[in-house]
Amino acid sequence: MVDATAQGSFFSAIDDLPLMEGLNEAEGGTMVFDSSSGRIVEALSTGMVTRQRVIQFYSETLPQLGWLEISPGHFVREYEVLKIEFPASPVGKTLNVLFMLSPAQ
């Protein structure tokens, strides 16, 4: 099992979402919007990691932080939904990983 706090690095805009080792926040890749129903955050990260490793890390780590995994890359906690997607990346280059946090419907 992965210790969620072992790495100690978290997203700047989502302070309780760990930043997996090997990923870095993309400069200018974060959007934050506070609405009456809750916060909406999109945070783009990049790194020389595999999609499988990202899914495995967050599947093991996020439940320790109270998130329930609905399907690979899709989590819910209290009144929020977190989705992890993989926007197009140049072939052979770093993997783009987009974290989208929004209020639960």
Phi, psi and omega per residue, in radians:
M1 nan 2.492 -3.136
V2 -1.556 2.362 3.072
D3 -1.465 2.067 -3.048
A4 -1.056 -0.455 -3.090
T5 -1.808 0.029 -3.079
A6 -1.067 -0.705 -3.099
Q7 -1.337 -0.680 3.079
G8 1.406 0.066 -3.128
S9 -1.903 2.277 -3.115
F10 -2.235 2.785 3.077
F11 -1.107 2.479 -3.129
S12 -1.167 -0.637 -3.083
A13 -1.583 -0.290 3.107
I14 -2.241 1.470 -2.939
D15 -1.143 -0.194 3.098
D16 -1.928 0.304 3.100
L17 -1.944 1.959 -3.115
P18 -1.149 2.522 3.066
L19 -1.682 1.947 -3.083
M20 -1.011 2.468 3.065
E21 -1.017 2.323 -3.094
G22 1.755 -0.258 3.070
L23 -1.823 2.570 3.060
N24 -2.292 2.483 3.062
E25 -1.110 2.346 3.118
A26 -1.360 2.270 3.137
E27 -1.079 2.220 -3.114
G28 1.303 0.180 -3.072
G29 -1.741 0.323 -3.115
T30 -2.087 2.361 3.085
M31 -2.256 2.272 -3.135
V32 -2.209 2.346 3.114
F33 -2.474 2.184 3.060
D34 -1.724 2.182 3.128
S35 -2.053 3.017 3.128
S36 -1.136 -0.423 -3.135
S37 -1.642 -0.056 3.113
G38 2.411 -3.069 -3.094
R39 -1.530 2.573 3.046
I40 -2.164 2.126 -3.103
V41 -2.334 2.362 2.955
E42 -2.126 2.189 -3.121
A43 -2.261 2.075 -3.141
L44 -1.680 2.339 3.060
S45 -2.263 2.799 3.131
T46 -2.428 2.713 3.083
G47 3.130 2.882 3.098
M48 -1.537 1.210 -3.126
V49 -2.305 2.937 3.098
T50 -1.741 2.698 3.079
R51 -1.000 -0.741 -3.132
Q52 -1.068 -0.724 -3.129
R53 -1.155 -0.681 3.120
V54 -1.100 -0.865 -3.136
I55 -1.050 -0.761 -3.131
Q56 -1.111 -0.784 -3.127
F57 -1.036 -0.863 -3.096
Y58 -1.278 -0.507 3.054
S59 -1.141 -0.572 3.138
E60 -1.500 -0.567 -3.001
T61 -1.549 -0.812 -3.017
L62 -1.097 -0.619 3.081
P63 -1.041 -0.496 3.082
Q64 -1.164 -0.360 -3.126
L65 -1.814 0.264 3.054
G66 1.622 0.072 3.138
W67 -1.511 2.477 3.060
L68 -1.858 2.190 -3.137
E69 -1.461 2.092 3.127
I70 -1.500 -0.729 3.076
S71 -2.745 2.913 -3.113
P72 -0.937 2.143 3.117
G73 1.423 0.157 -3.105
H74 -2.330 2.021 -3.033
F75 -2.253 2.667 3.034
V76 -2.287 2.574 3.062
R77 -2.667 2.138 -3.128
E78 0.848 -1.900 -3.063
Y79 -1.911 0.388 -3.104
E80 -2.262 2.702 3.088
V81 -2.137 2.391 3.073
L82 -2.139 2.187 3.097
K83 -2.089 2.426 3.079
I84 -1.994 2.134 -3.138
E85 -2.205 2.890 -3.074
F86 -2.190 1.518 3.110
P87 -1.076 2.784 -3.118
A88 -0.908 2.350 3.081
S89 -2.137 2.558 3.058
P90 -1.025 2.441 -3.115
V91 -1.034 2.280 3.102
G92 1.386 0.076 -3.130
K93 -1.862 -2.932 -3.135
T94 -1.154 2.674 3.111
L95 -1.497 2.301 3.020
N96 -1.549 2.310 3.119
V97 -2.266 2.104 -3.107
L98 -1.891 2.190 3.091
F99 -1.834 2.155 -3.111
M100 -2.099 2.022 3.136
L101 -1.915 2.274 -3.130
S102 -2.607 2.853 3.084
P103 -1.138 2.545 3.055
A104 -1.214 2.540 -3.103
Q105 -1.347 nan nan
